[in-house]
Amino acid sequence: MKAAPFDFVRATALSDVFAAFERHGDDARIVAGGQSLMPMMNMRLAAPRVLVDINHIAELNGVSETDGTLRIGALTRHQELGVNALVAEHAPLLTMASTHIAHPAIRNRGTFGGSLSHADPAAELPACAIASDAVINAVSSSRGERSIKAVDFFLGTFHTALEPDEILVSVDIPIIGAAERVAFDELARRQGDYALVGLAAKGTIEGKTFKDLRLVFFSVADRPILATETIATLEGKDYSPDTVTVAEAALEVD
């Protein structure tokens, strides 16, 4: 398997990316980790004429905390999500999920922004973004910056709300509260395989009462599914076998 011929542009600033978009239009594709795009190119499922490498754009790196929000740069590697102290403290759902992503070689190269932009419905991080009530920040040369709630970002298999001339630059995640809890699990045939089904969850349990729940299933549809009907049956209710039974029935609707 071999990719079709393509030209290569190494961007060192966002202006370089926008210049490539303006010059090449839909023929240009961004590459960062390349863990999804390059295999697709090798199988001729994708054949961009120009690859724009964004790995050397410094402003797309880094994890920082300001005013109750954790900002994660688009180029943050999956491996970094698993070991970064700020992520572990303020967005532990990402820490939990990171170890389920493929294999070490892929985690060392794949990026947070790349996973969200690729929008694979079986991927872990899009579901975590929705469960965390994240906001995705994008930039274009003509319209400037805009922010998109994660729940509105994923439109279908490999399809997002990003416009063709936009680039995802960062993700903002509300810092987890002292009473909030998170959970993550998935079922796969083998460690590192695509999940057959998975769940990213966040919420508060006061005593036995469920509050502010976000239950997001992935690898069950063409995008991560926020289980609104199930959440409605649990919200404000105390944990009990009967509550669980009602929630299980609501899953059929979601």
C-alpha positions in Angstrom: 0.0 0.0 0.0 1.3 3.4 -1.0 -0.1 6.9 -0.8 -0.8 8.9 -4.0 1.8 11.6 -4.7 1.4 14.8 -2.6 3.2 18.0 -1.8 4.3 18.9 1.8 4.1 22.2 3.6 5.7 22.7 7.0 3.8 25.4 8.9 5.5 27.3 11.7 2.5 29.6 12.3 -1.2 29.6 11.8 -0.7 32.1 9.0 1.2 29.4 7.1 -1.8 27.1 7.4 -4.2 29.7 6.2 -2.0 30.5 3.2 -2.0 26.9 2.2 -5.8 26.7 2.5 -6.1 29.8 0.4 -3.7 28.5 -2.3 -4.8 24.9 -2.4 -8.4 24.9 -1.1 -9.9 21.5 -0.6 -6.7 19.8 -1.9 -4.9 20.7 1.4 -5.2 18.6 4.5 -3.7 19.2 7.9 -1.5 16.5 9.4 -0.3 16.4 13.0 0.2 12.9 14.5 -1.0 11.3 11.3 -2.2 8.2 13.0 -5.5 8.2 11.2 -4.9 10.2 8.0 -1.7 8.4 6.9 -3.2 4.9 7.0 -6.2 6.2 5.0 -3.8 7.7 2.4 -1.8 4.5 2.2 -5.1 2.6 1.4 -6.1 5.3 -1.1 -9.2 6.1 1.0 -7.9 9.7 1.1 -5.7 11.4 -1.5 -5.0 15.0 -0.6 -2.6 16.8 -3.0 -1.0 18.8 -0.2 -0.3 17.9 3.4 0.2 20.8 5.9 2.3 19.8 8.8 1.3 21.8 12.0 3.7 20.1 14.4 5.9 23.1 14.6 3.3 25.7 15.6 4.2 26.4 19.2 0.8 28.0 20.1 -1.0 24.7 19.6 1.0 23.0 22.4 0.5 23.1 26.1 -1.9 22.6 29.0 -2.8 25.5 31.3 -5.4 26.3 33.9 -7.1 29.7 34.2 -10.3 30.8 36.1 -11.8 27.4 36.5 -11.0 26.2 33.0 -8.4 23.8 31.7 -7.2 24.7 28.2 -5.5 21.8 26.3 -3.7 22.6 23.0 -4.6 20.8 19.9 -1.2 19.2 19.5 -1.2 17.6 23.0 -0.4 13.9 22.5 -2.5 11.2 23.9 0.4 10.0 26.0 0.6 13.5 27.6 -3.0 13.4 28.5 -2.2 10.2 30.5 0.7 11.7 32.5 0.1 15.4 32.7 -0.5 16.5 36.4 -3.0 19.3 35.5 -5.1 16.9 33.4 -5.0 14.3 36.1 -6.2 16.9 38.7 -8.7 18.9 36.7 -9.9 16.6 33.9 -9.3 13.0 35.2 -11.7 11.5 32.7 -9.1 12.2 30.0 -6.4 10.5 32.1 -8.6 7.4 32.5 -9.5 7.2 28.8 -5.9 7.8 27.5 -4.7 4.3 28.4 -7.5 2.7 26.3 -6.4 4.5 23.1 -4.8 2.0 20.8 -1.1 1.2 21.6 1.9 3.1 23.0 3.3 4.0 19.6 0.0 5.5 18.5 -0.5 7.3 21.8 3.0 8.9 21.5 2.1 10.5 18.1 -1.7 10.9 18.1 -3.0 14.3 19.2 -6.1 15.4 21.1 -7.1 17.9 18.4 -6.5 15.3 15.7 -8.8 12.8 17.4 -11.6 15.3 17.8 -11.2 16.6 14.2 -11.1 13.1 12.8 -14.4 12.3 14.6 -14.2 8.5 14.5 -17.4 7.4 16.3 -15.4 4.5 18.0 -12.8 6.9 19.4 -12.5 7.6 23.1 -11.7 11.3 23.3 -14.8 12.7 21.4 -17.0 11.0 24.0 -14.9 12.4 26.8 -15.1 15.9 25.4 -18.9 15.7 25.4 -19.0 14.1 28.9 -16.7 16.9 30.2 -18.9 19.6 28.7 -15.9 20.8 26.7 -15.8 23.8 24.3 -13.7 23.4 21.1 -11.9 26.5 19.9 -11.4 27.0 16.1 -9.8 29.7 14.0 -10.1 30.8 10.4 -8.3 33.6 8.6 -11.5 35.3 7.4 -13.8 35.0 10.5 -11.3 34.8 13.3 -12.0 32.7 16.4 -15.2 30.8 17.4 -16.1 28.3 20.1 -18.2 25.2 19.6 -19.7 23.1 22.4 -18.5 19.5 22.1 -22.0 18.2 22.1 -22.6 20.2 18.9 -19.3 19.5 17.3 -19.6 15.9 16.1 -22.1 15.7 13.2 -21.5 12.1 11.9 -18.8 9.6 11.0 -15.6 11.7 10.2 -17.8 14.8 10.1 -17.6 17.8 12.4 -18.8 21.4 12.6 -15.4 22.7 11.5 -15.6 24.7 8.3 -13.1 23.8 5.5 -11.0 26.9 6.2 -10.9 26.4 10.0 -8.3 24.7 12.3 -9.0 23.4 15.7 -6.6 25.2 18.1 -7.5 24.2 21.6 -10.1 22.7 23.9 -11.5 24.3 27.1 -12.8 21.9 29.8 -14.4 23.1 33.1 -12.3 22.0 36.0 -13.9 19.1 37.9 -15.6 20.0 41.1 -14.8 18.5 44.5 -18.1 16.6 44.6 -18.0 15.5 41.0 -17.0 12.0 39.9 -16.0 10.5 36.6 -15.9 7.0 35.1 -14.7 5.5 31.9 -14.9 2.0 30.5 -15.1 0.2 27.1 -15.5 -3.3 25.7 -13.0 -4.4 23.0 -12.0 -7.7 21.7 -8.4 -7.1 22.6 -6.5 -4.3 24.4 -5.9 -1.6 21.8 -8.7 -2.7 19.4 -11.5 -0.4 18.6 -14.2 -0.4 21.2 -17.4 -2.4 20.5 -19.1 -0.1 23.0 -17.8 2.4 25.5 -19.0 4.9 28.1 -17.6 8.2 29.4 -19.5 9.5 32.5 -19.4 12.5 34.7 -21.7 13.7 37.5 -22.3 14.4 41.2 -23.5 12.0 43.8 -24.8 13.7 47.0 -25.4 11.0 49.5 -27.2 8.6 47.2 -28.7 11.2 44.8 -27.5 11.6 41.2 -27.0 15.2 40.0 -25.7 16.9 36.9 -25.1 13.6 35.1 -23.5 13.3 31.6 -23.5 9.8 30.2 -21.9 9.5 26.8 -21.8 6.3 24.8 -19.5 5.7 21.9 -19.0 3.2 19.2 -22.8 2.7 19.1 -23.8 5.2 16.4 -22.3 7.6 13.9 -21.2 10.0 16.7 -20.9 9.9 20.5 -24.4 9.8 22.1 -25.3 11.9 25.1 -27.9 9.6 26.7 -30.5 12.3 27.6 -33.4 9.9 28.3 -31.3 7.8 30.6 -30.0 10.9 32.4 -33.5 12.2 32.9 -34.5 9.0 34.7 -31.5 9.3 37.0 -31.3 13.0 37.7 -32.3 13.8 41.2 -33.1 10.2 42.0 -31.5 8.1 44.7 -29.5 5.0 43.8 -31.5 1.8 44.1 -32.0 -1.4 42.1 -35.4 0.1 40.9 -33.7 3.3 39.6 -31.2 1.2 37.7 -33.9 -0.9 36.1 -35.7 2.2 34.9 -32.4 3.7 33.6 -31.7 0.5 31.7 -35.1 0.7 30.0 -34.4 4.3 29.0 -31.2 3.2 27.3 -33.4 1.6 24.6 -34.8 5.0 23.8 -31.4 6.7 23.7 
